[in-house]
Amino acid sequence: MTFTLDSRLAGDTIPVGDLSLSSVLLLNDARFPWFVLVPRIPGASELTDLSEEQAVQLMQEIRIATRVTLELSKPDKVNVGALGNIVTQLHVHVVGRFRSDPAWPGPVWGHGARTPYPDHAASALIERAATLFAAA
């Protein structure tokens, strides 16, 4: 079995790069600094589908994504979540939150319409993020 990214994740995100275990994606919503980590483990839908070593690696990568989010955006808070109610493929959201953002203090899911990044802004952000992820 080979790893294939869920089509909904592929449609809603922009690739940033790969860490040891996970693909790093930028959610294409300029309202929130939002990364999605997808462990490249075929068939994984739950954290318990990972080996102990993979679970430790994923936690390290969540910590890296949190640091990158803090460095890039200087949010008031970083939220981390793995829901999977709609997309069952195991993935972890790392979302920078600001007291001034349109969903604060509630959850970002289902709040308003997504605002895609303009192409030039996405390119610049991905370049900066990729550099920070590579240095981590």
PyRosetta script that sets phi, psi and omega in degrees:
from pyrosetta import init, pose_from_sequence

init()
pose = pose_from_sequence("MTFTLDSRLAGDTIPVGDLSLSSVLLLNDARFPWFVLVPRIPGASELTDLSEEQAVQLMQEIRIATRVTLELSKPDKVNVGALGNIVTQLHVHVVGRFRSDPAWPGPVWGHGARTPYPDHAASALIERAATLFAAA")
pose.set_psi(1, 131.7)
pose.set_omega(1, 180.0)
pose.set_phi(2, -106.9)
pose.set_psi(2, 155.3)
pose.set_omega(2, 179.8)
pose.set_phi(3, -76.9)
pose.set_psi(3, 131.4)
pose.set_omega(3, 174.1)
pose.set_phi(4, -134.1)
pose.set_psi(4, 130.7)
pose.set_omega(4, 178.6)
pose.set_phi(5, -70.0)
pose.set_psi(5, 134.4)
pose.set_omega(5, 177.1)
pose.set_phi(6, -55.4)
pose.set_psi(6, 138.4)
pose.set_omega(6, -175.4)
pose.set_phi(7, -63.6)
pose.set_psi(7, -32.0)
pose.set_omega(7, 178.8)
pose.set_phi(8, -69.5)
pose.set_psi(8, -42.0)
pose.set_omega(8, 175.6)
pose.set_phi(9, -62.2)
pose.set_psi(9, -43.3)
pose.set_omega(9, 179.6)
pose.set_phi(10, -60.9)
pose.set_psi(10, -37.9)
pose.set_omega(10, -178.4)
pose.set_phi(11, -75.3)
pose.set_psi(11, -25.6)
pose.set_omega(11, -175.4)
pose.set_phi(12, -98.5)
pose.set_psi(12, -3.2)
pose.set_omega(12, -171.6)
pose.set_phi(13, -131.6)
pose.set_psi(13, 169.7)
pose.set_omega(13, 175.4)
pose.set_phi(14, -124.6)
pose.set_psi(14, 127.6)
pose.set_omega(14, -180.0)
pose.set_phi(15, -62.6)
pose.set_psi(15, 137.8)
pose.set_omega(15, 175.7)
pose.set_phi(16, -107.2)
pose.set_psi(16, -42.9)
pose.set_omega(16, -178.4)
pose.set_phi(17, 161.7)
pose.set_psi(17, -168.2)
pose.set_omega(17, -178.7)
pose.set_phi(18, -123.6)
pose.set_psi(18, 140.8)
pose.set_omega(18, 167.2)
pose.set_phi(19, -99.6)
pose.set_psi(19, -174.8)
pose.set_omega(19, -177.2)
pose.set_phi(20, -56.8)
pose.set_psi(20, -43.9)
pose.set_omega(20, -176.6)
pose.set_phi(21, -104.8)
pose.set_psi(21, -38.4)
pose.set_omega(21, -166.8)
pose.set_phi(22, -114.3)
pose.set_psi(22, 148.2)
pose.set_omega(22, 165.1)
pose.set_phi(23, -81.6)
pose.set_psi(23, 139.5)
pose.set_omega(23, 178.7)
pose.set_phi(24, -104.7)
pose.set_psi(24, 126.3)
pose.set_omega(24, -179.3)
pose.set_phi(25, -123.9)
pose.set_psi(25, 147.7)
pose.set_omega(25, 172.9)
pose.set_phi(26, -101.0)
pose.set_psi(26, 122.6)
pose.set_omega(26, 175.3)
pose.set_phi(27, -67.4)
pose.set_psi(27, 130.7)
pose.set_omega(27, -175.1)
pose.set_phi(28, -81.6)
pose.set_psi(28, 69.9)
pose.set_omega(28, 178.3)
pose.set_phi(29, -145.6)
pose.set_psi(29, 103.4)
pose.set_omega(29, -174.3)
pose.set_phi(30, -68.2)
pose.set_psi(30, -8.1)
pose.set_omega(30, 179.6)
pose.set_phi(31, -72.3)
pose.set_psi(31, -24.1)
pose.set_omega(31, -175.1)
pose.set_phi(32, -139.1)
pose.set_psi(32, 136.2)
pose.set_omega(32, 170.3)
pose.set_phi(33, -74.1)
pose.set_psi(33, 112.8)
pose.set_omega(33, -164.6)
pose.set_phi(34, -143.9)
pose.set_psi(34, 112.3)
pose.set_omega(34, 174.4)
pose.set_phi(35, -103.4)
pose.set_psi(35, 150.9)
pose.set_omega(35, 174.3)
pose.set_phi(36, -124.9)
pose.set_psi(36, 125.9)
pose.set_omega(36, 176.4)
pose.set_phi(37, -102.2)
pose.set_psi(37, 127.4)
pose.set_omega(37, -180.0)
pose.set_phi(38, -122.7)
pose.set_psi(38, 105.6)
pose.set_omega(38, 176.4)
pose.set_phi(39, -59.0)
pose.set_psi(39, 132.2)
pose.set_omega(39, -178.0)
pose.set_phi(40, -84.2)
pose.set_psi(40, 61.1)
pose.set_omega(40, -180.0)
pose.set_phi(41, -117.0)
pose.set_psi(41, 110.8)
pose.set_omega(41, -178.1)
pose.set_phi(42, -56.2)
pose.set_psi(42, 132.2)
pose.set_omega(42, 175.4)
pose.set_phi(43, 79.8)
pose.set_psi(43, -1.7)
pose.set_omega(43, -177.9)
pose.set_phi(44, -73.1)
pose.set_psi(44, 128.0)
pose.set_omega(44, 175.8)
pose.set_phi(45, -127.5)
pose.set_psi(45, -19.9)
pose.set_omega(45, 179.7)
pose.set_phi(46, -124.3)
pose.set_psi(46, 154.9)
pose.set_omega(46, 176.2)
pose.set_phi(47, -57.7)
pose.set_psi(47, -31.7)
pose.set_omega(47, -179.5)
pose.set_phi(48, -72.9)
pose.set_psi(48, -7.6)
pose.set_omega(48, 174.0)
pose.set_phi(49, -78.5)
pose.set_psi(49, -11.0)
pose.set_omega(49, 178.4)
pose.set_phi(50, -88.4)
pose.set_psi(50, 148.0)
pose.set_omega(50, 171.0)
pose.set_phi(51, -67.7)
pose.set_psi(51, 167.2)
pose.set_omega(51, 178.1)
pose.set_phi(52, -59.7)
pose.set_psi(52, -41.3)
pose.set_omega(52, 179.0)
pose.set_phi(53, -63.7)
pose.set_psi(53, -43.0)
pose.set_omega(53, 178.3)
pose.set_phi(54, -65.1)
pose.set_psi(54, -38.5)
pose.set_omega(54, 179.2)
pose.set_phi(55, -64.4)
pose.set_psi(55, -40.4)
pose.set_omega(55, 176.6)
pose.set_phi(56, -64.2)
pose.set_psi(56, -43.0)
pose.set_omega(56, 179.3)
pose.set_phi(57, -62.8)
pose.set_psi(57, -42.3)
pose.set_omega(57, 178.5)
pose.set_phi(58, -61.1)
pose.set_psi(58, -42.3)
pose.set_omega(58, 178.4)
pose.set_phi(59, -62.5)
pose.set_psi(59, -39.3)
pose.set_omega(59, 176.7)
pose.set_phi(60, -62.7)
pose.set_psi(60, -39.8)
pose.set_omega(60, -179.4)
pose.set_phi(61, -71.6)
pose.set_psi(61, -32.3)
pose.set_omega(61, 173.5)
pose.set_phi(62, -63.6)
pose.set_psi(62, -42.2)
pose.set_omega(62, 178.2)
pose.set_phi(63, -63.6)
pose.set_psi(63, -40.6)
pose.set_omega(63, 176.7)
pose.set_phi(64, -62.0)
pose.set_psi(64, -48.2)
pose.set_omega(64, -179.3)
pose.set_phi(65, -62.0)
pose.set_psi(65, -35.4)
pose.set_omega(65, 177.2)
pose.set_phi(66, -65.4)
pose.set_psi(66, -45.7)
pose.set_omega(66, 178.5)
pose.set_phi(67, -62.6)
pose.set_psi(67, -40.8)
pose.set_omega(67, 178.5)
pose.set_phi(68, -63.0)
pose.set_psi(68, -43.0)
pose.set_omega(68, 178.8)
pose.set_phi(69, -61.4)
pose.set_psi(69, -43.9)
pose.set_omega(69, 178.8)
pose.set_phi(70, -63.0)
pose.set_psi(70, -41.5)
pose.set_omega(70, -179.6)
pose.set_phi(71, -69.1)
pose.set_psi(71, -43.7)
pose.set_omega(71, -177.1)
pose.set_phi(72, -69.0)
pose.set_psi(72, -43.8)
pose.set_omega(72, -165.7)
pose.set_phi(73, -118.4)
pose.set_psi(73, -17.0)
pose.set_omega(73, -177.9)
pose.set_phi(74, 53.8)
pose.set_psi(74, 49.9)
pose.set_omega(74, -179.0)
pose.set_phi(75, -70.8)
pose.set_psi(75, 164.8)
pose.set_omega(75, 175.1)
pose.set_phi(76, -73.0)
pose.set_psi(76, -29.8)
pose.set_omega(76, -176.2)
pose.set_phi(77, -154.3)
pose.set_psi(77, 149.5)
pose.set_omega(77, 172.6)
pose.set_phi(78, -117.2)
pose.set_psi(78, 123.7)
pose.set_omega(78, 177.6)
pose.set_phi(79, -99.1)
pose.set_psi(79, 141.6)
pose.set_omega(79, 177.7)
pose.set_phi(80, -126.6)
pose.set_psi(80, 131.3)
pose.set_omega(80, -180.0)
pose.set_phi(81, -153.5)
pose.set_psi(81, 148.7)
pose.set_omega(81, 175.0)
pose.set_phi(82, -131.1)
pose.set_psi(82, 96.2)
pose.set_omega(82, -174.9)
pose.set_phi(83, -94.7)
pose.set_psi(83, -68.2)
pose.set_omega(83, 176.4)
pose.set_phi(84, 75.9)
pose.set_psi(84, 19.8)
pose.set_omega(84, 178.6)
pose.set_phi(85, -72.7)
pose.set_psi(85, -34.0)
pose.set_omega(85, -179.6)
pose.set_phi(86, -100.6)
pose.set_psi(86, -50.7)
pose.set_omega(86, 176.4)
pose.set_phi(87, -101.9)
pose.set_psi(87, 110.5)
pose.set_omega(87, -174.7)
pose.set_phi(88, -78.9)
pose.set_psi(88, -18.0)
pose.set_omega(88, 177.2)
pose.set_phi(89, -59.0)
pose.set_psi(89, 131.5)
pose.set_omega(89, -179.0)
pose.set_phi(90, -57.1)
pose.set_psi(90, 124.3)
pose.set_omega(90, 176.3)
pose.set_phi(91, -154.3)
pose.set_psi(91, 152.3)
pose.set_omega(91, -176.9)
pose.set_phi(92, -124.5)
pose.set_psi(92, 128.9)
pose.set_omega(92, 177.8)
pose.set_phi(93, -91.3)
pose.set_psi(93, 134.6)
pose.set_omega(93, 173.9)
pose.set_phi(94, -125.5)
pose.set_psi(94, 107.1)
pose.set_omega(94, -168.5)
pose.set_phi(95, -121.1)
pose.set_psi(95, 122.3)
pose.set_omega(95, 173.0)
pose.set_phi(96, -77.3)
pose.set_psi(96, 133.5)
pose.set_omega(96, -178.8)
pose.set_phi(97, -123.4)
pose.set_psi(97, 141.8)
pose.set_omega(97, 177.8)
pose.set_phi(98, -121.0)
pose.set_psi(98, 144.8)
pose.set_omega(98, 175.8)
pose.set_phi(99, -59.3)
pose.set_psi(99, -21.5)
pose.set_omega(99, -179.2)
pose.set_phi(100, -94.4)
pose.set_psi(100, 0.1)
pose.set_omega(100, -176.9)
pose.set_phi(101, -74.3)
pose.set_psi(101, 159.0)
pose.set_omega(101, -172.1)
pose.set_phi(102, -65.6)
pose.set_psi(102, -16.8)
pose.set_omega(102, -178.9)
pose.set_phi(103, -104.4)
pose.set_psi(103, -8.1)
pose.set_omega(103, -175.3)
pose.set_phi(104, -59.7)
pose.set_psi(104, 138.2)
pose.set_omega(104, -1.8)
pose.set_phi(105, -93.1)
pose.set_psi(105, 8.7)
pose.set_omega(105, -178.2)
pose.set_phi(106, -76.6)
pose.set_psi(106, -178.6)
pose.set_omega(106, 178.7)
pose.set_phi(107, -73.1)
pose.set_psi(107, 156.4)
pose.set_omega(107, 179.7)
pose.set_phi(108, -79.5)
pose.set_psi(108, -25.4)
pose.set_omega(108, -176.6)
pose.set_phi(109, -65.8)
pose.set_psi(109, 130.4)
pose.set_omega(109, 175.3)
pose.set_phi(110, 75.5)
pose.set_psi(110, 11.3)
pose.set_omega(110, -178.7)
pose.set_phi(111, -99.1)
pose.set_psi(111, 106.5)
pose.set_omega(111, 175.6)
pose.set_phi(112, 66.7)
pose.set_psi(112, -173.3)
pose.set_omega(112, -179.6)
pose.set_phi(113, -94.8)
pose.set_psi(113, 140.6)
pose.set_omega(113, 177.4)
pose.set_phi(114, -61.5)
pose.set_psi(114, 141.6)
pose.set_omega(114, 177.7)
pose.set_phi(115, -114.4)
pose.set_psi(115, 99.3)
pose.set_omega(115, -178.7)
pose.set_phi(116, -60.6)
pose.set_psi(116, 148.6)
pose.set_omega(116, 175.5)
pose.set_phi(117, -68.1)
pose.set_psi(117, 141.2)
pose.set_omega(117, 166.8)
pose.set_phi(118, -62.3)
pose.set_psi(118, 148.2)
pose.set_omega(118, -175.3)
pose.set_phi(119, -52.1)
pose.set_psi(119, -45.4)
pose.set_omega(119, -177.5)
pose.set_phi(120, -65.2)
pose.set_psi(120, -37.2)
pose.set_omega(120, -180.0)
pose.set_phi(121, -70.1)
pose.set_psi(121, -41.0)
pose.set_omega(121, 178.3)
pose.set_phi(122, -62.1)
pose.set_psi(122, -44.9)
pose.set_omega(122, -179.3)
pose.set_phi(123, -60.6)
pose.set_psi(123, -45.6)
pose.set_omega(123, -179.5)
pose.set_phi(124, -65.1)
pose.set_psi(124, -43.1)
pose.set_omega(124, -179.5)
pose.set_phi(125, -65.3)
pose.set_psi(125, -43.7)
pose.set_omega(125, 179.8)
pose.set_phi(126, -64.2)
pose.set_psi(126, -40.6)
pose.set_omega(126, 177.9)
pose.set_phi(127, -60.7)
pose.set_psi(127, -46.7)
pose.set_omega(127, 178.6)
pose.set_phi(128, -64.1)
pose.set_psi(128, -44.8)
pose.set_omega(128, -179.4)
pose.set_phi(129, -63.9)
pose.set_psi(129, -45.1)
pose.set_omega(129, -179.8)
pose.set_phi(130, -59.1)
pose.set_psi(130, -39.5)
pose.set_omega(130, 177.9)
pose.set_phi(131, -63.8)
pose.set_psi(131, -43.5)
pose.set_omega(131, 179.7)
pose.set_phi(132, -67.3)
pose.set_psi(132, -41.8)
pose.set_omega(132, 177.8)
pose.set_phi(133, -63.3)
pose.set_psi(133, -41.7)
pose.set_omega(133, -179.1)
pose.set_phi(134, -64.8)
pose.set_psi(134, -32.5)
pose.set_omega(134, -178.5)
pose.set_phi(135, -81.2)
pose.set_psi(135, -14.1)
pose.set_omega(135, -175.0)
pose.set_phi(136, -75.3)
pose.dump_pdb("model.pdb")
